[in-house]
Amino acid sequence: MTAPTSSKAHRKLLIVDDEEYVCNALRRSLQREGYEVDVAHHPAEALQKLLGGPFDLVISDHLMPNMTGLELLKLVRTRHPDCMRLMLTGHADMQTAIDAINHGEIYRFLTKPWDDAELKMTVHLALEQLDLDRENRRLLAMARQHEEMFRSMERQHPGICSIIRDETGAILIDEREDPLAVALVS
């Protein structure tokens, strides 16, 4: 079973860069792909926009006034864990990239000038990963709910979740001890 994918039109992306022409170029490129794109020209503005509604992906420059992209994306990770994070910077420092990825702050690290095809593919893959993460969380929540339901049933009817099998794998029912089993067989 594969995770459901949402259409690009319903994907909200936030671009954070202090250079307006970079924001405009990224917005044009990603809007052509059908994404809904918003921009912020500084990290404080980005944090404010994130409070206004959920975003699927934040693409941030690294070197900006008052706060680095890495600091911003750490806050995004903490405050909005259901949001993927990419870093796009013209000042590629290998140690920054390694730290950002290893500490789980970002999904990928891209350099300026970017290759449009690589950017689009990276955004696509990040959103696929987001879908998988969301589906995993949904399935885990469902498994926990079922586990609690089984515990509750076991408390109300001790032994109901126990299965005894014979050497062929057939389920054995002990009708002497389980009044429910007798009622089901009758």
Secondary structure as UniProt FT lines:
FT   HELIX           8..10
FT   STRAND          12..16
FT   HELIX           20..32
FT   TURN            33..34
FT   STRAND          36..40
FT   HELIX           43..51
FT   STRAND          57..60
FT   HELIX           69..79
FT   TURN            81..82
FT   STRAND          84..89
FT   HELIX           94..102
FT   TURN            103..104
FT   STRAND          108..111
FT   HELIX           116..156
FT   TURN            158..161
FT   STRAND          164..165
FT   TURN            167..168
FT   STRAND          171..172
FT   TURN            175..177
FT   HELIX           179..185
//
